[in-house]
Amino acid sequence: MNNKLYVGNLSFHLTSDDLQDFFGQAGTVESARVIEDRDTGRSRGFGFVEMSTEEEAKAAIEQFNGEDFEGRNIVVNEARPREDRGQRSRGHGGGGGGYGGGW
């Protein structure tokens, strides 16, 4: 296990500071970040918290998973490494095509 936790089902008004304060009850928080939509800046309802030790991370999972935080039962578990999803198009069409040969 590592020290980084995934936190889901967050209320959309919470900030990274709120997350840091809440998880501080379980130990030393190295970092806390609520993930925001790139275009709107609005919370996406999940975030990541990094605790200072593996033991504190395990304690935070046990203490907070399924618990109420600002009116929502949050999900807390070990963060998994990000999957490589390859190149992502941002709405610029597919490309390809060409002239079909025969010149």
C-alpha positions in Angstrom: 0.0 0.0 0.0 1.1 3.6 -0.6 0.2 6.8 1.3 -2.0 8.2 -1.4 -5.8 7.9 -1.1 -8.7 8.3 -3.5 -11.6 10.2 -2.0 -14.9 10.0 -3.9 -18.6 11.1 -3.6 -17.5 14.5 -2.3 -19.9 17.4 -2.0 -19.3 19.8 -5.0 -18.7 22.8 -2.8 -15.7 21.3 -0.9 -12.2 22.7 -1.4 -8.8 21.2 -1.1 -8.4 23.0 2.2 -11.6 21.4 3.5 -10.3 18.0 2.5 -7.0 18.6 4.2 -8.6 19.7 7.4 -11.0 16.7 7.5 -8.3 14.1 6.9 -6.0 15.9 9.4 -8.1 14.1 12.1 -6.4 10.8 11.0 -2.8 12.1 10.9 -0.4 14.3 9.0 -1.7 15.3 5.6 1.1 15.8 3.1 -1.2 17.0 0.3 -4.9 17.2 -0.5 -6.5 18.1 -3.8 -10.1 18.2 -5.0 -10.1 17.6 -8.7 -11.8 20.3 -10.7 -13.2 20.4 -14.2 -10.6 21.8 -16.6 -13.1 24.1 -18.4 -15.4 25.3 -15.6 -13.2 25.0 -12.5 -16.1 23.2 -10.7 -15.3 20.2 -8.5 -15.7 16.9 -10.1 -16.7 15.3 -6.8 -13.5 13.4 -6.0 -10.0 14.1 -4.9 -6.8 12.7 -3.6 -5.1 12.9 -0.2 -1.6 11.9 0.6 -0.9 11.0 4.2 2.6 11.1 5.7 2.8 7.3 6.5 1.3 4.1 5.3 -0.1 3.6 8.8 -1.9 6.9 8.7 -3.3 6.2 5.3 -4.7 2.8 6.5 -6.2 4.6 9.6 -7.8 7.2 7.4 -9.5 4.5 5.2 -10.8 2.7 8.3 -12.0 6.0 9.9 -13.5 7.7 7.0 -14.7 5.2 4.3 -18.5 5.3 4.2 -18.7 8.2 6.7 -20.7 11.3 6.3 -18.7 14.4 5.2 -20.8 17.5 4.5 -24.0 15.4 3.9 -22.5 12.7 1.7 -21.1 9.3 2.5 -17.6 9.4 1.1 -15.6 6.6 -0.4 -12.0 6.4 0.7 -9.5 3.8 -0.6 -6.0 3.4 -1.8 -5.3 5.4 -4.9 -4.4 3.4 -7.9 -1.8 4.5 -10.5 -3.3 6.4 -13.4 -4.0 4.3 -16.5 -2.4 5.3 -19.7 -5.3 6.2 -21.9 -3.3 7.2 -24.9 -3.9 10.3 -26.9 -7.2 12.0 -26.2 -8.9 14.2 -28.8 -10.3 17.5 -27.6 -12.9 17.8 -30.3 -10.7 18.5 -33.2 -12.0 15.8 -35.5 -10.5 12.5 -36.3 -7.9 13.3 -38.9 -6.8 10.6 -41.3 -8.5 10.6 -44.6 -6.1 11.4 -47.3 -6.6 11.4 -51.0 -7.4 7.7 -51.6 -4.4 7.0 -53.7 -4.5 6.8 -57.6 -2.4 9.8 -58.4 
